[in-house]
Amino acid sequence: MTRAAPLADDAAALVEAYLAEHPRFLAERPALYAQQEPPTRVHGETLADHMQARLTAGAAREAALSRQIEGLLANGRANMAAAARIQRAVLALVAAREPASVLPALADLLGVEVVSLCAERPAPPGFRTLEPGEIARLLPAGRDVVLRRDPADTAALHGEAHPLVASDALLRLCRAAGEQPALLAIGAREAEKFQPGQATDLLQFLAASVDAALRRR
């Protein structure tokens, strides 16, 4: 940063007078205060307070950066754990003779309360029944995954487990021509498990795996 030219005596006096009349001026403008150079030596209580304020501001910035880094690391660990869970779920689907029969095991593998196959009426065996047009409402055109926190319409999707569901993920299943629209509903007890804005790549992979398993039947 380019150093400004020294103030003339009269200008310096005006700045000094203004700051004397407004002692909170710099404290209320942390960005401006952070640009000021601290004294190299401490002379008396006023300058000691000034130096302490600079040290406190620096410590606060370091603490904020540390929290940010820890948050990134925590997200990374959570993503790795989610990937491992979905991989195990996909392996279970591959090994299953009947995909619907493995749904209770999928809930345990994914660390959620319930996993359900849902299709519009007339739903095939092993699917929960939804009314015609319901999947288009839940999964608008162009959206193959919808994440919801505190969903209201959980009974039809999650059955008897619906009182436990605080968040859910709805994954579109790509049905063959002539088949009823269908989705995979995943319900979790934790409200933060599924929230709008989270990455959905792993869930889309899971949905594709379920599709492939269903087509084996």
C-alpha positions, 0 to 999 in steps of 0.5 A, spaced: 500 500 500 502 506 498 504 511 504 500 517 504 504 524 504 505 527 511 499 531 514 501 539 514 501 541 521 494 544 521 491 538 517 494 534 523 491 538 528 484 538 525 485 530 525 487 530 532 482 534 534 476 530 531 479 524 534 479 527 540 472 529 540 470 522 537 473 517 541 469 511 538 471 513 531 476 508 529 473 503 534 466 503 530 470 502 523 475 496 524 477 496 517 479 503 517 483 501 524 486 495 521 490 500 516 493 504 522 500 502 524 501 501 531 507 504 535 513 501 536 514 502 543 509 503 549 509 510 552 503 510 557 496 507 558 493 510 552 498 507 547 498 501 551 491 501 550 492 502 542 497 496 542 492 492 545 487 493 541 491 492 535 493 485 538 486 483 540 484 485 532 489 480 530 487 475 534 480 476 532 482 475 525 486 469 526 480 466 530 475 467 524 480 464 519 481 458 524 474 457 524 473 457 517 478 452 516 475 448 521 468 448 518 472 446 511 475 440 514 468 438 517 465 439 511 470 435 507 470 429 513 462 429 512 462 428 505 467 423 505 463 419 510 457 420 506 460 417 500 462 411 504 455 410 506 452 411 499 458 406 496 456 401 501 448 402 499 450 401 492 454 394 493 448 392 497 443 393 491 448 390 486 448 384 491 440 384 492 435 379 488 429 384 490 431 391 490 425 393 494 427 387 500 434 391 501 430 398 503 431 397 510 438 395 510 439 401 505 436 406 511 441 403 516 447 403 511 445 411 509 444 412 516 437 415 516 430 413 519 427 410 512 428 409 505 422 408 500 420 407 493 414 411 491 410 411 485 404 414 482 397 410 482 397 404 480 404 403 484 407 397 482 408 392 488 413 394 493 412 402 492 408 406 496 402 409 492 402 417 490 396 420 487 397 422 479 401 428 479 404 428 485 411 427 483 411 433 478 409 437 484 415 434 488 420 434 483 418 440 478 421 439 471 429 439 471 430 437 478 431 430 479 433 431 486 430 435 492 432 436 499 427 439 504 428 441 511 422 440 516 417 437 510 410 437 511 407 432 507 411 426 509 406 421 511 405 418 504 412 418 502 415 415 509 409 411 511 409 409 519 416 412 520 414 419 518 413 422 525 421 421 525 423 425 519 425 432 520 429 432 513 428 428 507 431 427 500 427 426 494 430 422 488 427 422 481 427 415 478 427 414 471 422 410 469 421 406 462 416 409 457 409 407 460 411 406 467 408 410 472 413 416 475 417 414 481 421 417 486 426 414 492 424 418 498 430 418 504 428 421 511 432 423 516 431 424 523 436 430 523 434 436 520 441 438 518 441 432 514 438 434 508 438 442 506 437 446 500 443 448 497 447 442 499 451 438 493 447 432 490 452 428 486 452 423 490 445 422 491 444 422 484 449 416 483 445 413 488 438 414 484 442 411 478 444 405 482 437 404 484 434 405 477 439 400 474 437 395 480 430 395 479 431 394 471 434 387 473 428 385 475 
